[in-house]
Amino acid sequence: MSPSIIYIRVSSREQQQEGFSLGAQVRFLREYAARRGFEVVKVFEDVETAKTSGRKAFGEMVKWLKKNRHCRTLLVEKTDRLYRNFHDHVTIEDLDIEVHLAKEGQIISKNSRSQDRLIHGINLVVARGYSENLKEEVKKGMREKCIQGIYPGHAPFGYRNNKGDRTIEIDPDDSPIVLRLMEQYVTGAHTLSTLQKMLKDEYGKKMSRNNIHKVLTNRFYVGEFQWGGETYRGTHPLFISSQLFADVQAVLAGHNRPKYSKHEIAFRGLMNCAHDGCMLTGELKKGKYVYYRCTGNRGKCDLPRFKEEELADRLGESLKGLQIPQEILEQIVAKLREDQSNTANRLDAERARLQARLTTIQGRMDAAYIDKLDGKIPEDFWQRKMAEWRTEERQVKLAIEGLADGEAHDVALNAQQVLELANKAYFLYVTQDSAEKAKLLRMLCWNFSVDDASLTPTYKYPFDAIFERAKMNEWSGREDLNLRPPGPEPGALPG
């Protein structure tokens, strides 16, 4: 049997639901491995919570695969369990392994067909879109709390979060320290350094000068807070008077020097020098002109400087390579919809078969129980058969749940959105300002290699596959339009 590893991931919220739990994923993938003749040699699992967003097991898995070259097969439930962003995809791709996305029926490796890689790229974009949408929903919930006057984050020094009431209340231990800091600073006899020493001497607390400055300037103490760039009026109780806070700000203004904001360098971090691989950096000249040049970190470089306007035009030209003939786009989407309809019919047939099998198993269990009560079969025989039937019942139920997951999203609609973005990218680019242009470029490309006369983009998935097809004009022919991923295997369980 070929060696393989399993990677599973859930959030703490999903872990409470059996259909998304680590246990359910492991069972499903072990059964998949058994059907395909794989030996599972290791399982990596990540549980994400609101406080811990990193994926420790993912990093350990990558290190393990680099070290153990004898195992080149990774089993995962579906795309969004493996990738959270495009960087994860590049990390996995560089390992040169075979990834089995069991519930999506896809096998991705360096030898995969271009259309399979394209669909995989679209699924990756869809998975990230779901993640981004989830973030937006969380932000909407946070904003609603702000409108109600409830600060949605960790309470500042002097306050504490009441987890039971989900409110913020005054901290009886730390609030007197905040009051003491402000009363002493307003006298004008203290600096941030002397306040720091006073805190250590009087309260035994260590606090950096930066944090003391945050306390002195935080308008939360007078009933206001900022969230998402907007200011809200809070409903939390106050222990600092508005007059004292205003007097503190007046003293601070006498000590502070004015701060000047930096001019926005829109395309910073997007380009590398084709001569030496160094980053291109932007500089503001005469207060209004932006020029880009090689940083020269590897020695003197002959790459000339470029005006931002000139570079912006050249960067935009690269997006023309993503354009797809409208009639071809319509054919691809129509084909995807046809394939999705056929897949749905196959899923319905498989579900009906599995449901009939489940009914048969449960009928046998009921009949055997009656025979046991009537004394027609011995206890040990009944126990053995019931254990077999219960195992088969769980397998069938799990298979039915897997079919339900396969219907979660409209693949054709998501594919259409990705393809239309590629098709309209250049038009969108030329109608936007520099900041929005850079944002669009970062959505489509990893970076750009720049020399004296040319500019070469490195596209992200799936836009690199779209670019290759557009460059070779590979839009005609049935095979090119056959972009469906393979569906779930019928007959996965005994009939």
C-alpha positions in Angstrom: 0.0 0.0 0.0 1.2 3.5 -0.8 1.9 5.8 2.2 -0.2 8.9 2.7 -0.9 11.5 5.3 -4.1 13.2 6.3 -4.6 16.9 7.1 -7.8 18.1 8.9 -8.9 21.5 10.1 -11.9 23.0 12.0 -12.7 26.1 13.8 -13.7 25.8 17.5 -17.3 26.6 16.4 -17.4 23.9 13.7 -16.0 21.4 16.2 -19.3 21.5 18.0 -21.1 20.2 14.9 -20.6 16.5 14.2 -20.6 17.0 10.5 -17.6 19.3 10.6 -15.7 17.7 13.6 -12.2 16.4 13.4 -13.5 12.9 14.1 -15.9 13.0 11.1 -13.1 14.2 8.8 -10.7 11.5 9.9 -13.3 8.8 9.5 -14.2 10.0 6.0 -10.6 10.3 4.9 -9.5 6.9 6.3 -12.4 5.2 4.4 -11.3 7.1 1.3 -7.7 5.9 1.9 -8.9 2.3 2.3 -10.8 2.4 -1.0 -7.9 3.8 -2.9 -5.3 1.5 -1.4 -3.4 4.1 0.7 -1.8 3.5 4.1 -2.3 6.4 6.4 1.1 7.0 8.2 0.4 10.3 9.9 -2.5 12.6 10.7 -2.1 16.4 11.2 -4.9 18.4 12.8 -5.6 22.1 13.4 -8.3 23.6 15.6 -8.6 27.4 15.0 -10.1 29.7 17.6 -10.8 33.4 17.7 -7.6 33.9 19.8 -5.3 31.6 17.9 -5.5 32.1 14.1 -2.2 30.4 13.2 -2.0 26.8 11.9 0.7 25.0 13.8 -0.1 21.6 12.4 0.0 22.9 8.8 3.5 24.1 9.3 4.5 20.8 10.9 3.0 18.9 8.0 5.0 21.0 5.5 8.2 20.3 7.4 7.4 16.5 7.6 6.7 16.3 3.9 10.0 18.0 3.1 11.8 15.5 5.3 10.0 12.3 4.4 10.4 12.1 0.6 8.9 8.5 0.5 5.4 9.9 1.1 4.1 12.1 -1.7 0.3 11.8 -1.1 -1.8 14.2 1.0 -5.5 13.4 1.7 -7.8 16.4 2.6 -11.5 16.6 2.8 -11.9 19.7 0.5 -10.2 22.8 -0.7 -11.1 25.2 2.1 -9.8 22.8 4.7 -6.3 22.9 3.2 -5.9 26.5 2.0 -6.8 29.8 3.7 -5.0 32.0 1.2 -2.9 31.9 -2.0 0.3 31.6 0.0 -0.8 28.3 1.4 -1.4 27.1 -2.2 2.1 28.0 -3.3 3.6 26.3 -0.2 1.8 23.0 -1.0 2.5 23.3 -4.8 6.3 23.7 -4.1 6.3 20.3 -2.2 5.6 18.5 -5.5 3.0 16.1 -3.9 -0.3 14.6 -5.0 -3.2 16.2 -3.2 -6.5 14.3 -3.0 -9.5 16.5 -2.3 -11.8 13.7 -1.4 -15.2 15.3 -1.3 -14.6 17.3 -4.4 -13.4 14.3 -6.3 -10.2 16.0 -7.5 -6.5 14.9 -7.5 -4.1 17.7 -8.0 -0.4 17.3 -8.9 2.2 18.7 -11.2 0.9 16.3 -13.9 -2.7 17.4 -13.7 -4.4 18.6 -16.8 -4.6 22.4 -17.4 -8.4 22.4 -17.1 -8.2 20.5 -13.7 -5.7 23.1 -12.5 -8.0 25.9 -13.7 -11.0 24.4 -11.8 -8.8 23.9 -8.8 -7.7 27.5 -9.0 -11.4 28.6 -9.2 -12.2 26.5 -6.1 -9.4 28.2 -4.3 -10.7 31.6 -5.2 -14.2 30.5 -4.1 -12.8 29.2 -0.8 -11.0 32.5 -0.2 -14.2 34.4 -1.1 -16.1 32.4 1.5 -13.5 33.3 4.1 -13.5 36.9 3.1 -17.3 36.9 3.2 -17.2 35.4 6.7 -14.8 38.2 7.8 -17.2 40.7 6.4 -20.1 39.2 8.4 -18.0 39.3 11.5 -17.2 43.0 10.8 -20.9 43.7 10.3 -21.7 42.2 13.7 -18.9 44.2 15.3 -20.1 47.4 13.7 -23.7 46.7 15.0 -22.3 46.4 18.5 -20.4 49.7 18.0 -23.7 51.4 16.9 -25.2 50.2 20.1 -22.4 51.8 22.1 -20.6 48.5 23.0 -16.9 48.3 22.4 -16.3 45.0 20.6 -12.7 44.5 21.6 -10.6 44.0 24.7 -11.2 46.6 27.3 -8.4 49.2 27.8 -6.4 49.6 31.0 -8.7 50.6 33.8 -11.6 48.6 32.5 -12.4 44.9 32.2 -14.6 42.7 30.0 -17.6 41.2 31.8 -17.9 37.9 29.8 -21.2 37.0 31.5 -23.0 40.2 30.5 -20.8 40.8 27.4 -20.3 44.4 28.7 -17.4 46.5 29.8 -17.1 47.6 33.4 -14.7 49.6 35.5 -11.8 47.6 37.0 -11.6 48.5 40.7 -7.9 47.7 40.8 -6.6 49.5 37.7 -9.0 52.5 37.3 -7.4 54.4 40.3 -4.0 54.0 38.5 -5.4 55.7 35.3 -6.8 58.5 37.4 -3.5 58.9 39.3 -1.6 59.1 36.0 -3.8 61.8 34.6 -3.9 63.9 37.8 -0.1 63.8 38.0 0.5 64.6 34.4 -1.9 67.5 34.2 0.3 69.3 36.8 3.0 69.7 34.2 5.7 68.4 36.5 6.0 65.0 34.9 7.2 63.5 31.7 6.3 60.0 30.5 9.6 58.7 31.9 8.9 60.1 35.4 5.3 58.7 35.3 6.8 55.3 34.4 9.1 55.5 37.5 6.1 56.7 39.7 4.1 53.7 38.6 6.9 51.3 39.6 7.5 52.9 42.9 3.9 53.4 44.0 2.1 50.4 42.5 4.9 48.0 41.6 3.7 48.0 37.9 5.9 48.2 34.8 4.4 50.1 31.9 6.2 51.3 28.8 6.2 55.0 27.9 4.3 54.2 24.8 1.5 52.5 26.8 1.4 55.4 29.2 0.9 57.7 26.3 -1.9 55.6 25.0 -3.6 55.8 28.4 -3.3 59.6 28.5 -4.7 60.0 25.0 -7.4 57.3 24.9 -10.8 58.9 24.5 -12.4 55.7 25.8 -12.1 57.3 29.3 -14.5 60.1 28.3 -17.0 57.8 26.6 -15.8 57.6 23.0 -14.0 54.9 21.0 -12.9 54.2 17.5 -13.6 51.1 15.4 -13.0 50.6 11.7 -11.9 54.2 11.3 -15.2 55.6 12.7 -15.9 57.2 16.1 -18.7 55.9 18.3 -20.3 57.0 21.6 -19.9 54.3 24.2 -22.4 53.2 26.9 -19.7 52.1 29.4 -19.4 53.8 32.8 -16.9 56.6 33.2 -14.5 57.5 36.0 -12.5 60.3 34.3 -14.1 63.8 33.9 -14.1 65.5 30.5 -12.3 68.5 31.9 -9.4 66.5 33.3 -9.0 64.7 30.1 -9.0 68.0 28.1 -6.4 69.4 30.4 -4.2 66.4 29.9 -4.4 66.8 26.1 -3.4 70.5 26.5 -0.3 69.5 28.4 0.5 66.8 25.9 0.2 69.3 23.0 2.9 71.4 24.5 5.4 68.5 24.5 4.6 66.9 21.2 6.0 67.9 17.8 3.7 67.8 14.8 3.6 64.6 12.8 3.5 64.4 9.1 1.9 61.6 7.1 3.8 59.9 4.4 2.8 60.3 0.7 1.1 57.0 -0.4 3.4 55.0 -2.7 0.7 53.0 -4.5 2.8 50.3 -6.2 5.4 49.7 -3.5 6.2 46.0 -2.9 4.7 44.9 -6.3 7.8 45.0 -8.5 11.3 43.4 -8.6 14.3 44.4 -10.7 14.8 42.0 -13.5 18.6 42.5 -13.3 19.3 41.6 -9.7 16.0 40.6 -8.2 15.9 43.5 -5.7 12.7 45.2 -4.8 11.7 48.4 -6.6 11.1 51.2 -4.1 9.2 54.5 -4.5 10.4 58.0 -3.6 8.5 61.3 -3.5 10.3 64.1 -5.3 9.4 67.9 -4.9 6.5 66.9 -2.7 4.3 65.6 -5.6 6.2 63.4 -8.1 6.7 59.7 -7.4 9.6 57.8 -8.9 10.5 54.1 -8.6 14.0 52.7 -8.6 15.9 49.5 -7.7 16.9 49.4 -4.1 20.4 48.2 -5.1 20.7 46.0 -2.1 23.1 43.7 -4.1 25.3 46.4 -5.5 25.0 49.2 -8.0 22.2 48.6 -10.5 21.8 50.1 -14.0 18.0 50.0 -14.0 16.7 53.6 -14.6 14.2 55.4 -12.5 10.5 55.3 -13.7 7.8 57.8 -13.1 4.7 56.4 -11.4 2.5 57.4 -14.3 4.7 55.6 -16.8 4.8 52.4 -14.7 1.0 52.5 -14.1 0.4 52.4 -17.9 2.9 49.5 -18.3 1.4 47.6 -15.4 -2.1 48.0 -16.9 -1.0 46.6 -20.3 -0.2 43.3 -18.6 -3.9 42.8 -17.8 -4.9 42.8 -21.5 -3.4 39.2 -21.5 -6.3 38.0 -19.4 -9.1 38.9 -21.8 -11.3 36.1 -22.9 -13.6 36.3 -26.0 -17.1 36.9 -24.7 -18.6 34.0 -26.7 -16.0 31.7 -25.3 -16.7 32.8 -21.7 -20.4 32.1 -22.3 -19.6 28.6 -23.7 -17.4 27.8 -20.7 -20.1 28.8 -18.2 -22.8 27.0 -20.1 -20.7 23.8 -20.2 -20.0 24.2 -16.4 -23.7 24.5 -15.8 -24.5 21.4 -17.9 -21.8 19.4 -16.1 -23.1 20.7 -12.7 -26.6 19.6 -13.7 -25.3 16.1 -14.7 -23.4 15.9 -11.4 -26.5 16.8 -9.5 -28.4 14.0 -11.2 -25.6 11.6 -10.3 -25.7 12.8 -6.7 -29.5 12.3 -6.6 -29.1 8.7 -7.9 -26.3 7.9 -5.5 -28.3 9.4 -2.6 -31.3 7.3 -3.5 -29.1 4.2 -3.6 -27.5 4.9 -0.3 -30.9 5.8 1.4 -32.3 2.4 0.1 -29.2 0.7 1.5 -29.7 2.4 4.9 -33.4 1.4 5.0 -32.4 -2.2 4.3 -29.7 -2.2 7.1 -32.1 -0.7 9.6 -34.8 -3.2 8.6 -32.4 -6.1 9.3 -31.5 -4.6 12.7 -35.1 -4.4 13.7 -36.0 -7.9 12.4 -32.9 -9.4 14.2 -33.9 -7.7 17.5 -37.4 -9.3 17.3 -35.8 -12.7 16.5 -33.6 -12.2 19.6 -36.6 -11.4 21.8 -38.4 -14.5 20.4 -35.4 -16.7 21.1 -34.9 -17.5 17.5 -31.2 -16.5 17.4 -28.5 -16.7 20.2 -27.2 -13.6 22.0 -23.6 -13.9 20.7 -24.9 -14.1 17.1 -27.1 -11.1 17.6 -24.3 -9.0 19.2 -21.9 -9.8 16.3 -24.4 -9.0 13.6 -25.5 -5.8 15.3 -21.9 -4.6 15.5 -21.4 -5.2 11.8 -24.7 -3.5 10.8 -24.0 -0.5 13.1 -20.6 0.0 11.4 -22.2 -0.2 8.0 -25.0 2.2 9.1 -22.4 4.8 10.2 -20.5 4.4 6.9 -23.7 4.9 4.8 -24.8 8.0 6.9 -21.3 9.5 6.4 -21.5 8.9 2.7 -24.9 10.7 2.6 -23.5 13.6 4.5 -20.6 13.8 2.0 -23.0 14.0 -0.9 -24.8 16.9 0.9 -21.5 18.8 1.2 -21.0 18.4 -2.5 -24.1 20.6 -3.2 -22.9 23.5 -1.0 -22.1 26.1 -3.7 -22.9 27.0 -7.3 -19.6 26.1 -9.1 -20.7 27.6 -12.4 -21.7 30.9 -10.9 -18.4 31.2 -9.0 -16.5 30.3 -12.1 -18.4 32.9 -14.1 -17.4 35.6 -11.6 -13.7 34.7 -11.7 -13.7 34.6 -15.5 -15.6 37.9 -15.8 -13.1 39.6 -13.4 -10.3 38.4 -15.7 -12.1 39.6 -18.8 -12.9 43.1 -17.3 -9.6 43.6 -15.4 -8.1 46.0 -17.9 -11.2 48.1 -18.2 -11.5 48.3 -14.4 -7.9 49.2 -14.1 -7.9 52.2 -16.4 -11.0 53.7 -14.7 -9.4 53.8 -11.2 -6.9 55.9 -9.2 -3.4 54.6 -8.3 -4.4 53.1 -5.0 -7.3 51.1 -6.5 -5.1 50.1 -9.4 -2.6 48.6 -7.0 -5.3 46.9 -5.1 -6.6 45.2 -8.3 -3.1 44.2 -9.3 -2.4 42.6 -5.9 -5.7 40.6 -6.4 -4.5 39.2 -9.7 -0.7 39.0 -9.5 2.0 38.0 -7.1 4.5 40.5 -8.5 6.1 42.0 -11.6 9.7 41.7 -13.0 10.8 45.1 -14.5 13.7 45.9 -16.8 14.5 48.9 -19.0 12.0 47.9 -21.7 9.6 45.2 -20.5 7.5 44.3 -17.5 6.6 40.6 -16.8 3.8 39.7 -14.4 3.5 36.5 -12.3 -0.2 35.8 -12.1 -2.0 34.2 -9.1 -4.2 31.1 -9.5 -6.4 30.7 -11.5 -5.4 33.8 -13.5 -2.1 32.2 -14.6 -4.0 29.4 -16.3 -6.4 31.9 -17.9 -3.4 33.9 -19.2 -1.7 30.8 -20.6 -4.8 29.7 -22.5 -5.4 33.3 -23.8 -1.7 33.5 -24.9 -1.9 30.3 -26.9 -5.5 31.0 -28.0 -6.6 27.6 -26.6 -10.2 28.4 -26.3 -11.7 26.2 -29.1 -12.3 22.5 -28.9 -14.5 20.3 -26.7 -11.6 19.3 -24.4 -10.8 23.0 -23.6 -14.4 23.5 -22.6 -14.6 20.4 -20.5 -13.6 22.1 -17.3 -15.6 19.9 -14.8 -13.8 18.3 -11.9 -14.5 14.5 -11.6 -17.6 13.8 -9.5 -17.8 11.6 -6.5 -17.3 7.9 -7.1 -20.6 6.0 -7.3 -20.6 2.7 -5.5 -18.2 3.8 -2.8 -20.0 1.5 -0.4 -21.1 -2.1 -1.0 -24.5 -2.3 -2.6 
